[in-house]
Amino acid sequence: MKLSEKQRKVLQDAKIGGGKIFQTAVSTSKGGKHSLTTLASLVKHGLLERAPVGVVWTLTDAGHAAAHVDSQRKDNATR
């Protein structure tokens, strides 16, 4: 799967945050957070899991791998 810039940012933020993103619909509407559409697309592709309460989004193993591969591609493109 080729990641969009928004999806890439979500995976990077989750990786930096210990594999988790804490976000509610209210925090999304106030700006500065990721769109629920972007988060949902990553869940659909198996790169994130959403906790039942809906405020914790966790990287899956596939999400960790995608973030790693994507960062390597980006590094190679800048060389």
Secondary structure as a PSIPRED ss2 file (coil, helix, strand):
# PSIPRED VFORMAT (PSIPRED V4.0)

   1 M C   1.000  0.000  0.000
   2 K C   1.000  0.000  0.000
   3 L C   1.000  0.000  0.000
   4 S C   1.000  0.000  0.000
   5 E H   0.000  1.000  0.000
   6 K H   0.000  1.000  0.000
   7 Q H   0.000  1.000  0.000
   8 R H   0.000  1.000  0.000
   9 K H   0.000  1.000  0.000
  10 V H   0.000  1.000  0.000
  11 L H   0.000  1.000  0.000
  12 Q H   0.000  1.000  0.000
  13 D H   0.000  1.000  0.000
  14 A H   0.000  1.000  0.000
  15 K H   0.000  1.000  0.000
  16 I H   0.000  1.000  0.000
  17 G C   1.000  0.000  0.000
  18 G C   1.000  0.000  0.000
  19 G C   1.000  0.000  0.000
  20 K E   0.000  0.000  1.000
  21 I E   0.000  0.000  1.000
  22 F E   0.000  0.000  1.000
  23 Q C   1.000  0.000  0.000
  24 T C   1.000  0.000  0.000
  25 A H   0.000  1.000  0.000
  26 V H   0.000  1.000  0.000
  27 S H   0.000  1.000  0.000
  28 T H   0.000  1.000  0.000
  29 S H   0.000  1.000  0.000
  30 K C   1.000  0.000  0.000
  31 G C   1.000  0.000  0.000
  32 G C   1.000  0.000  0.000
  33 K C   1.000  0.000  0.000
  34 H C   1.000  0.000  0.000
  35 S C   1.000  0.000  0.000
  36 L H   0.000  1.000  0.000
  37 T H   0.000  1.000  0.000
  38 T H   0.000  1.000  0.000
  39 L H   0.000  1.000  0.000
  40 A H   0.000  1.000  0.000
  41 S H   0.000  1.000  0.000
  42 L H   0.000  1.000  0.000
  43 V H   0.000  1.000  0.000
  44 K H   0.000  1.000  0.000
  45 H C   1.000  0.000  0.000
  46 G C   1.000  0.000  0.000
  47 L C   1.000  0.000  0.000
  48 L E   0.000  0.000  1.000
  49 E E   0.000  0.000  1.000
  50 R E   0.000  0.000  1.000
  51 A C   1.000  0.000  0.000
  52 P C   1.000  0.000  0.000
  53 V C   1.000  0.000  0.000
  54 G C   1.000  0.000  0.000
  55 V C   1.000  0.000  0.000
  56 V E   0.000  0.000  1.000
  57 W E   0.000  0.000  1.000
  58 T E   0.000  0.000  1.000
  59 L E   0.000  0.000  1.000
  60 T C   1.000  0.000  0.000
  61 D H   0.000  1.000  0.000
  62 A H   0.000  1.000  0.000
  63 G H   0.000  1.000  0.000
  64 H H   0.000  1.000  0.000
  65 A H   0.000  1.000  0.000
  66 A H   0.000  1.000  0.000
  67 A H   0.000  1.000  0.000
  68 H H   0.000  1.000  0.000
  69 V H   0.000  1.000  0.000
  70 D H   0.000  1.000  0.000
  71 S H   0.000  1.000  0.000
  72 Q H   0.000  1.000  0.000
  73 R H   0.000  1.000  0.000
  74 K H   0.000  1.000  0.000
  75 D H   0.000  1.000  0.000
  76 N H   0.000  1.000  0.000
  77 A H   0.000  1.000  0.000
  78 T C   1.000  0.000  0.000
  79 R C   1.000  0.000  0.000
